Structure formats: structure tokens, C-alpha cells
């Protein structure tokens, strides 16, 4: 009985680790995760929060639709988009 339970727990642990490692490698390659579910979409240009088994991936996008960066962390990770640099133009005198 104990041997069967240990095999089941070991199998589940291998599956969870496979999900985690796959999504982590995809995040490092700037691709969307496969085993995490998109749960929240922000109206800042399309930023998305994906939730997996014990982890969260945040894919930041801006208004133009280009991806800025991705973050990988725990479920408690906060949404914090990157700060934009404000450019001021000089007015021409006519």
C-alpha cells in the first residue's frame, strides 16, 4: 500500500516539475506559457497574468502591442509594469 502511494506521489511530483520547468524555459525565451492559464488581462495594451500550479507568469505589453518583458514568480507576485521614460519636445518659435 505504501509503495503504491509513493509511486503516485512521485509521478505527480514529476508532472508538476515538468510543467514548472517548461513554462520557466518558455518565459526566458519570451514566449507564452503552455501549462499556465490566462486569468487576468489588463487594459494597458494587453498585459496578461497566467497562473500555473504554484507559479505565475506576467507578460507585459504596451499600447502599441509590442511585448516589453515577462516575469516569472509565485502567485503572490504583484503586477508592476515597467516605467516609461517621458520625452518632452521643444517648441519651435515661428
Protein Blocks (a to p, Z undefined) as FASTA:
>chain_A
ZZmmmmmmmmmmmmmmmmmmmmmmmmmnopacfkbccfbdcfehopacdddehiacdddd
dfkopafbdcdddfklccddddddddddddddZZ
